[in-house]
Amino acid sequence: MTDEKPKKRMTKRSLPSDVKTSIKASLAKKGEELVVLDLRGIASFTDFFIITHGNSSRQNKAIYENIEMELKKENIKPLSIEGRERADWILMDFGSFIVHVFSREAREYYSLEKLWGDAPKHAY
């Protein structure tokens, strides 16, 4: 007998509340082609990636600011935020999940969805 538990399948309903809040906050600012990658069992540094893009640096900043504001209401603060100045790729590290807000071009270039192609994925 093994102690391994069967792997739970990721569903939109089963996502942690802070991930759901981030998704709603991103979509409220018109984040496009939002995807959640379930990295549990694949990566040791985080459980989820939230990936989206905007159409301008101004929109990318609005997306990141709204996510930060909505999570702050729940007393959740990022461990770090990178890329705010250029807003071509804003990375918000919350420990158990990481939010990536890209420009369309940077998203295509870095192609995180392909890089982490083994991860279960939900699109919004």
C-alpha positions in Angstrom: 0.0 0.0 0.0 1.2 3.5 -0.8 0.5 6.7 1.0 0.0 8.6 -2.2 -3.4 10.3 -2.5 -5.1 10.3 -5.9 -4.4 13.6 -7.7 -7.3 15.9 -7.7 -8.4 17.3 -11.0 -8.3 21.0 -11.2 -11.7 22.6 -11.8 -12.6 26.3 -11.8 -14.6 25.7 -8.6 -11.7 23.9 -6.8 -9.3 26.8 -7.3 -8.1 28.5 -4.1 -10.1 31.7 -3.3 -7.0 34.0 -3.7 -6.5 32.6 -7.3 -10.2 33.2 -8.0 -10.0 36.7 -6.7 -7.0 37.4 -9.0 -8.8 36.0 -12.0 -11.9 38.2 -11.3 -9.7 41.3 -10.8 -7.9 40.7 -14.0 -11.0 40.1 -16.0 -12.6 43.3 -14.5 -9.8 45.2 -16.2 -10.2 43.3 -19.5 -7.2 41.0 -19.2 -7.3 38.9 -22.4 -7.0 35.2 -23.0 -6.6 34.5 -19.2 -5.2 31.0 -18.5 -4.6 29.2 -15.2 -1.9 26.5 -15.2 -1.9 24.0 -12.3 1.7 23.4 -11.5 1.1 21.2 -8.4 3.3 18.2 -8.8 5.2 19.7 -11.7 7.0 22.7 -10.0 8.3 23.1 -6.5 8.3 26.9 -6.4 4.5 27.6 -6.8 1.2 25.8 -7.3 -0.4 28.0 -10.0 0.4 30.4 -12.8 -2.2 32.9 -13.8 -1.3 34.3 -17.3 -3.0 37.1 -19.1 -2.2 40.0 -21.4 -3.3 43.6 -22.1 -3.2 45.8 -25.1 -1.0 48.5 -23.7 1.3 49.2 -20.8 -1.4 51.3 -19.2 -3.8 48.4 -19.3 -1.2 46.0 -18.0 -0.6 48.4 -15.0 -4.4 48.7 -14.4 -4.7 44.9 -14.4 -1.8 44.4 -11.9 -3.1 47.3 -9.7 -6.6 45.9 -9.6 -5.3 42.4 -8.6 -3.1 43.9 -5.9 -6.0 46.0 -4.6 -8.5 43.2 -4.5 -6.1 40.8 -2.8 -5.1 43.5 -0.3 -8.8 43.6 0.8 -8.4 39.9 1.8 -5.1 40.8 3.6 -3.0 39.0 0.9 0.1 40.8 -0.2 2.6 39.9 -2.9 6.1 38.6 -1.9 7.4 40.6 -4.8 6.4 42.4 -8.0 8.7 42.9 -10.9 8.3 44.7 -14.2 6.0 47.5 -13.2 8.1 50.2 -14.8 8.0 48.9 -18.4 4.8 46.9 -17.9 5.8 44.6 -20.7 5.8 41.6 -18.3 4.6 42.3 -14.8 5.2 39.3 -12.5 3.4 39.2 -9.1 4.7 36.5 -6.8 2.2 35.5 -4.1 4.1 32.3 -3.1 1.4 29.7 -3.8 0.6 31.3 -7.1 2.3 33.7 -9.6 0.4 36.2 -11.8 2.0 37.1 -15.2 0.6 40.2 -16.9 2.1 40.4 -20.4 2.0 42.6 -23.4 0.7 40.5 -26.4 4.2 40.5 -27.9 6.0 39.4 -24.7 3.4 36.7 -24.1 4.1 35.3 -27.6 7.8 35.5 -27.1 8.1 33.9 -23.7 5.3 31.4 -24.4 4.9 30.1 -20.8 1.9 28.0 -21.8 4.1 26.0 -24.2 7.0 25.9 -21.7 4.7 24.4 -19.1 2.7 22.4 -21.6 2.4 19.4 -19.2 0.4 21.4 -16.7 -3.4 21.1 -16.6 -4.9 24.3 -18.0 -8.1 26.3 -17.6 -8.9 29.2 -20.0 -11.2 32.1 -19.1 
